[in-house]
Amino acid sequence: MANIYVIEVPKWGLTMEEGTLVKWLVSVDESFHKGQELCEIETSKIINVLEASRDGVMCRFIAKIGETLPVGAVLAVCADQPVSEEEVDTWIKEQNITSDLFCDTEIDINITQFGKDVELNSVQSADIHSSVTSDHSKSEYIPEILKGACNADINLATPHALKKAAQWGIDLRKVSPCGKRISVADLENAIRNEGGYVIPFGYPLTRKAFSGSCGDDTDVPATPVARRLAKKLGVNLLDCRRTAKSSRVCKADVEAVAYQLNIGQSTESSTIPLCTESSDHSYFTTEPLSAVRKTIASRLQISKQNAPHYRLTIELNMEALLNLKDKLNVTYPDINITVNDILVKSVSQALIKVPELNIQFDEKQQLIRRFVHADVAIAVALPVGLFTPVLRSSDKKSITEIASELHQLFNRTRAGDLQPEEYQGGTFCISNLGMYGIQQFDAIINPPQCAILAVGTIEPRVVVNENNEAIIKEMMTVSLSCDHRVIDGATGAIFLQNLKKFVEMPELMLA
């Protein structure tokens, strides 16, 4: 008998919450082998390719191209050998699989499976709905592979995870933590990854009398999926717990409140038309936000709301730096060294001189991470959105090494081939709009970084020299935006002083 299973949206990286199906790379009824590319999924920054974890046959597409789905949503139904449409329909019916499992727009409470390829069997799926509302004994299924003696080591797991592991009979040595210690979420993920299920942590087993709030929940931090679901169901985010990363409301939190409110079916939310003059679309066109644009909007909005920005501006005499650039390009004709390359080196040296800016801020845990080396991110504008590839340990690299590595990074960025580790993190960011003739602008900090340098154009300006004479110099204006929660104004000013010194006397960087 054929073994039928589902393929789901995988979790690439700790911050991934959803993905958009871009293209199927196989057809229905087509056989594929382990490692073969099945589809392209656009995440927050790049397009990733989902590879098959086993040999099989594509039976049915569930997700539609262009559809944005949360991690764990079903993409397709597959089998290890060809099966008929009737067998697929029968299997889906036997497993009690409904369209609720295929997207996050319905709210009949379901237990979904997470991972790349997950088999669903009759033991796992039987009476899921009734187990939530009535019989607590059927609310969980722990795979045998995870069972064993619970090691009650407080250094291995959180206290709550230790209690749950003992309750479920799980051997903690068989669970991989996402952080320093195993959490309840790690236990639940391990159960799902092995084919089991549990009611998510915080899910009410029974409905209680509950009246929803009516306050403004605009400023409540929530994941994009949770916010869309709350709007669709009419759930106020003020009523929700915040169990997701960075103390945000996640989808399960919204579902828990919806369950208490007895919301079983979603309704279309009312909207106010933006254009009332005519329904004729000749006045405008509409297009949905891409996954990249959604991520940019969400991150920068949170940054502006949570981080108190202050800005410092200074003018830099660029003549010495321009002379150095010309000399280096004559000496190394095979490397096209730009002003930006030398500026990255100058910023890196200034960060080492003023390490108070070479940091990240963990808002959730209220911790400052101080780094030994400068990991400088450079903003790259593409038609699909803004990307920030990171040059690691740039303070230890020469100008020629920086130029070569940045050239490769920018090429991979434009080709969409960046790996998550190449654009995540960073301790500082540079945004350069000088090539567009912009004299000066203010940039928004990209968390968890705490500062960003906005670079303007180089242009001839009249300045006064030490003899009070008006002369023309090649000048550039830069503006530094800092998070005042962790960087004081005087510290930012000292950083700009050091940057000015390295830019106007670049030989100091070569010493």
Summary of the structure (lengths in Angstrom):
residues: 511
radius of gyration: 27.1
end to end distance: 72.4
largest distance: 92.7
contacts: 1543
relative contact order: 0.09
helix: 35%
strand: 23%
